[in-house]
């Protein structure tokens, strides 16, 4: 099998009742007796990545996989059941779309580099993983869970948590118990129809984190992001949150990236008053937004600053750049589909701009375009396509 070292491990014949000890390349043989799971006089370890259904071996005494362990949908549940002595996966444990009835086989698991449970809607109970002491990266997608699981009392904390398409999930309170594994956190909550409460985040030491990335997408009943209030730096993505009326919770944010898309109830950017520098900013489909007031402390955007998109007009109330009082440098400014744009005034200190694209802003006069270019220290690569269908060939002036 690709990814193993040498031939597939073949068990050595044995007269004992436990699984024979593999001695071929790719395994570590003659380990100590098992301490969890079915009795084994000799345990063994697998030294590469493993897909059990593609390797002919007896896994009843396997305790460790030094690479990734992948259990795809076509794996025989009987083979999965032989992994009951497994205590450690150095790489990623990925279980997806299988017919295993539950996770009881993995009750001995204590350490894993990353765990991914995907497309297991019949699995609502993660308590077999309660002995986990280390799992810094967790991805749970399309499960039947209503809450995050409880892990061991000495669990080492989380670095990345991705939750998606878990239709019954409402409770992430265990996240506060898990804590952080280091000084960074990446959190994704996507397509969770009943989720309403980010409160457990307030119990995490986010104020001490060097970076916190948060992606919230398609959460139809989430109305508040206030528990994010300690984040000072990170990538914040808020997309398709129809009940969100305020960015309260982002007051401490001073640097990072920002994506605000499909927020029909949002009216202003006031809580972003502390943001001073950004890698990228994208704001689109926020129909009630009438100005960029709230970004008054923003001094530079290292890469792209995009307002609108190549679609139906989505920022109809935006008529200029008012609110960008401190902005001095942007790598690329993209103004797309701003049908109400009549002026480029509002960023009086902006003098450094490498790329400028303005597409489908028919109300913007050429004079306003020319006046904006005149305030720059050097002409950018620029394009003005006032009635284009998002077709703009950037050209030097």
Secondary structure, DSSP 8 states (H G I E B T S, - for coil): -TTSSSS---B---SSSS---B-STTEE-S----SSSS--SS-EEE-S-B-GGGS-S--TTEEEESS-EEE-TTS-HHHHGGGTT--EEEEEEEEES---S-SGGGTT--EEEEEEEEEETT----GGGTT--B-SEEEEEEE--SB-----TT---BSEEEEES-TT--B-THHHHH-BSSSEEEEEEES-TT----GGGGGS-GGG-SEEEEEEE--TT----GGGTT--EEEEEEES-TT----TT-TT--EEEEEEES-TT----GGGTT--EEEEEEEES-TT----TT-TT--EEEEEEEEE-SSS---TT--S-TT-TT--EEEEEEEES-TT-----S-TT--EEEEEEEES-TTS-HHHHHHHHHTSSS--EEEEETT-SS----EE-
